Amino acid sequence: MNTVNRARQLQDRTKKFAVRIVNAFARLPKDEAARVIGRQFLRSGASLAANYRAGCRARSTADFISKISMVTEEADETLFWFEILVESELIRVKTVEALMLECEELLKIFSASLATAKSNR
């Protein structure tokens, strides 16, 4: 599989992840704490996909590294908000366990990609 096809597959995967984040957000309780934390969760989870898409259009290696750094940060932030939602009992871990695992996998993928890009420049 060539690089373009792998990038498209990862774009599709991150977009599906963002849609799942939107659906998880919609299932949160309708109280103030869930609304505030949920918006942060929604923003970081959706941003991961948008920034990866932008990274695929990078104009230089430095631009790519910058975008992938943002993707990595957003993935890590999304995991943080998952933890807050679960630990504050706003959402049950069973409800989001698979989505959390996907987020962890994406974080590993983008962290490795970032390390590779930095070492190749």
C-alpha positions in Angstrom: 0.0 0.0 0.0 1.4 3.4 -0.9 1.7 6.5 1.2 -1.3 8.2 -0.4 -3.6 5.2 0.3 -2.4 5.0 3.9 -3.0 8.7 4.4 -6.5 8.3 3.0 -7.2 5.3 5.2 -6.0 7.3 8.2 -8.1 10.3 7.2 -11.2 8.0 7.0 -10.3 6.5 10.4 -9.9 9.9 12.1 -13.1 11.2 10.6 -15.0 8.1 11.9 -13.4 8.8 15.2 -14.7 12.4 15.2 -18.2 11.2 14.3 -18.1 8.8 17.2 -16.9 11.6 19.5 -19.9 13.7 18.4 -22.2 10.8 19.1 -20.6 10.2 22.6 -21.0 14.0 23.3 -24.7 13.8 22.4 -25.3 11.0 25.0 -23.8 13.0 27.8 -26.1 14.2 30.6 -27.7 17.6 30.1 -26.2 19.3 33.1 -23.7 22.2 33.4 -20.7 20.1 34.2 -21.2 17.7 31.4 -21.9 20.6 29.0 -18.6 22.4 29.9 -16.4 19.3 29.9 -18.3 17.7 27.0 -17.5 20.7 24.8 -13.8 20.4 25.5 -14.0 16.7 24.7 -16.0 17.4 21.5 -13.6 20.1 20.4 -10.4 18.1 20.9 -11.8 14.9 19.5 -13.0 16.6 16.3 -9.9 18.7 16.0 -7.8 15.6 15.8 -9.4 14.6 12.5 -9.4 18.2 11.1 -5.7 18.7 11.9 -4.7 15.4 10.4 -6.5 16.3 7.2 -4.6 19.7 7.2 -1.4 17.8 7.9 -1.9 15.8 4.7 -1.9 19.1 2.8 1.2 20.4 4.5 3.4 22.6 2.3 6.7 21.6 3.9 8.2 19.1 6.3 8.1 21.8 9.0 4.4 22.4 8.3 3.7 18.7 8.5 5.6 18.3 11.8 3.6 21.3 13.2 0.3 19.8 12.1 1.1 16.3 13.4 2.3 17.8 16.7 -1.2 19.4 17.0 -2.9 16.1 16.2 -0.8 14.4 18.9 -1.7 17.1 21.4 -5.4 16.8 20.6 -5.4 13.0 20.9 -3.7 13.3 24.3 -6.2 16.0 25.4 -9.1 13.9 24.2 -7.8 11.1 26.4 -7.6 13.5 29.3 -11.3 14.6 28.8 -12.3 10.9 28.6 -10.6 10.3 32.0 -12.4 13.3 33.5 -15.8 12.3 32.1 -15.3 8.7 33.5 -13.8 9.6 36.8 -16.5 12.3 37.5 -19.1 9.6 36.6 -20.6 11.7 33.8 -20.2 8.7 31.5 -19.7 5.0 32.2 -16.4 3.5 31.1 -18.2 0.7 29.4 -20.0 3.2 27.2 -16.8 4.7 25.9 -14.2 2.0 26.4 -13.8 1.1 22.7 -13.7 4.8 21.7 -11.0 5.4 24.4 -8.9 2.5 23.0 -9.2 3.9 19.5 -8.0 7.3 20.8 -5.0 5.6 22.5 -4.2 3.8 19.2 -4.4 7.0 17.2 -2.2 8.7 19.8 0.4 6.0 19.3 0.2 6.2 15.5 0.6 10.0 15.4 3.3 10.0 18.1 5.3 7.5 16.0 4.6 9.5 12.8 5.8 12.7 14.5 9.0 11.0 15.8 9.7 9.6 12.3 9.1 13.0 10.6 11.4 14.7 13.1 14.2 12.2 12.6 13.9 12.4 8.8 14.3 16.2 8.5 
